[in-house]
Amino acid sequence: MMRWTIPVQSNWLRLCAVAIILLVFDGVLPKGVAGKREHFDLVSTTRFFLDAYARADRQKVLSMIDPAVTAYGSDLDEVFKGKGGVEKMLRDDAQLWNGAATIGEMQQISTFQDGDVASIFFNAPFRLGKQEPVAVRFAIVWHRSAKGWRVVQSSSVVPTRGQSAEELLGGRH
């Protein structure tokens, strides 16, 4: 039986071969070479999504959501499933807002990203025309699919003030 070997003439070549093998087994090369782990700017993409929603840009909003999305509004009965549900929510909000809605600067931002899932939680002032802004708390979960990053879950609520456990207990412990 004949054994095939490739002579390695220097330690430098051996070191390079070992480094490449380690990178391949660690997954570094496939991610970078295949381009599957491109940078996802979670904050900017979410900002773009919010602005499209506030403008009632149906095409942009629907292009950024997953077909199996679930969205929760601030009312207990506002639970919308799928693209059709989000389309109804957007249509109702657009009619109510009549083009006068703005969502202000994202504040108290918390983000998480691991592999194909990313989430962002934040507060932002919502203003309708010349009315005083109302704080809205958002939670949005994104998922990377073959078509790119899409919203799979979203929740927006108007948080209360003066209703924390500490405030309700009145300092009692």
N, C-alpha and C positions, 0 to 999 in steps of 0.2 A: 504494500500500500504506500502510495506516494503522498507526502505531506507538503502542502504549499505554504511557503512563508514569504513574507515581504521583508527584506532586510532594512532595518532602520539604522542609518549611519550616525545619527547624532542624538544626544540627549534632548536637544531643542525640539526635534521632530517628535520624539516620544512625549515630551511635555505638551506640545500642541495637540497631539492625538488624544491624550488623556483629557485635556481641557475641553475639547470638542465633545467627547463622549459624555463628560459630566454635564455640560450645558444641554445636550440633547436629552439626557435622562431627567434633568431637572425641569425641562420644559421651557427653558429660556429661548432657545433658538426657534422652536416651532411657533411660539407666540410672536416673536419679532419678525421672523421671515414671512410667515403667512399673513401677518398684518391683522390677525384676529383680535388683538388686544389694543386697538387704537384708543387714543385718549378720548374720554367722554366728558365734556364740560357740563356737568350736572346742573350747576347754578345757571349758566347762560342758556342752556337748552330749556330749563324750567321757566326762566324769565320769558323766553320767546313764546313758549306755550301759553303762559298767563296772558301775555299781551294779545296773542291771537284770539284767546277766549274772550277777553274783555271787548275786543273789536268785533266779536261774533264772526270771525273768519272761519266759516264752516270747513272749507277745504283744508286749511292748515291744521285745524284742531283734529279733524278726522284722520289726517295723515300721520298724526303723532300718537294715536292711541291704538292699543291692541284690540283685535276683534272681540276678545273675551274680557274687556275692561269692566270694572265695577267702580262707580263713582257715587260718593255719598255727599249730599248737599247739607246745608245747615238745618233744614227741617227734618224731623224724625222720619217722615214719609218719603223723603227724597233719597231713594236708592235706585240707581240707574245701571242697567246691565247691558253690555254689548255696545256696538257702535250706534245702533238705533236708539238705545237709551240715552247715550251721551248727546246724540243729535237732538233728541227731544228736550233734554235739559238745556242745551245751548239755545235752542229756538225759544224756549220759555223765558230764559234769562235775557236774551236779546230783545224780546218783545217788552219785557218789564223795564229794562234799562234804556231802551230807545236811543242807543248810541252814546249815552252819557257816562258810561262806567269807566273808571280807571282803577288799576291795582298799583299801589305805590311800591316803594322800596321794600325788598325782602329783608326782614330783620330776624335776629335770634336764629340764624340758620344752623341746622344740624344735618350733616350728610353722612351717608354710609354707602360704600360700594365694594362689592366682592364678586368678581367674575362677571356673570351676566345679569346681576341684580344690583340696582342702586335705589336709594331712597333719600328723600329730602323733606325735612320738616321746617317750617318757618312761619312767622307772622308777617302780615302785610296790611297796610291801611287800604281799605276799599272806599272809593268815593263815587257817589252817583250825582253827577252834575255839580251844583253848588252846595249840596248838603255837607254836613260835617262828616269826616271819614269815620268808618267803623273798622275796628281791628278784626281781621279774619285770620284764623289759624289753618294752615294748609299742611297736608301730609300727602306726598305723591311718591308712588313706587314705580320705577322704570324697569323694564326687562329688555335685554338684548336678544333679538331673534335674527333670522336670516335677512329680514328687512330693515334691521337697525334697531335703535332704542325706541321703545314705545311705552306709553303709560299703561300700566295694568291695574293700578288701584289709585284712587284719589279721594281725599276727604277735605272738605272745607267747612269750618264751623265758626260761629261768632262766640268767642270765649267770654265767660262771665268775669265780673270783678267783685271782690268782697265775698266770694263764695268758697274760698279755699278751706281746707279742714282746719287749719290754724285759726283763721278768722271766725269760722263757725263755732269753734271751741272757745273763742274769746280768751285765749291765753291759758286755758285749763289744760293740765297734763296729767 
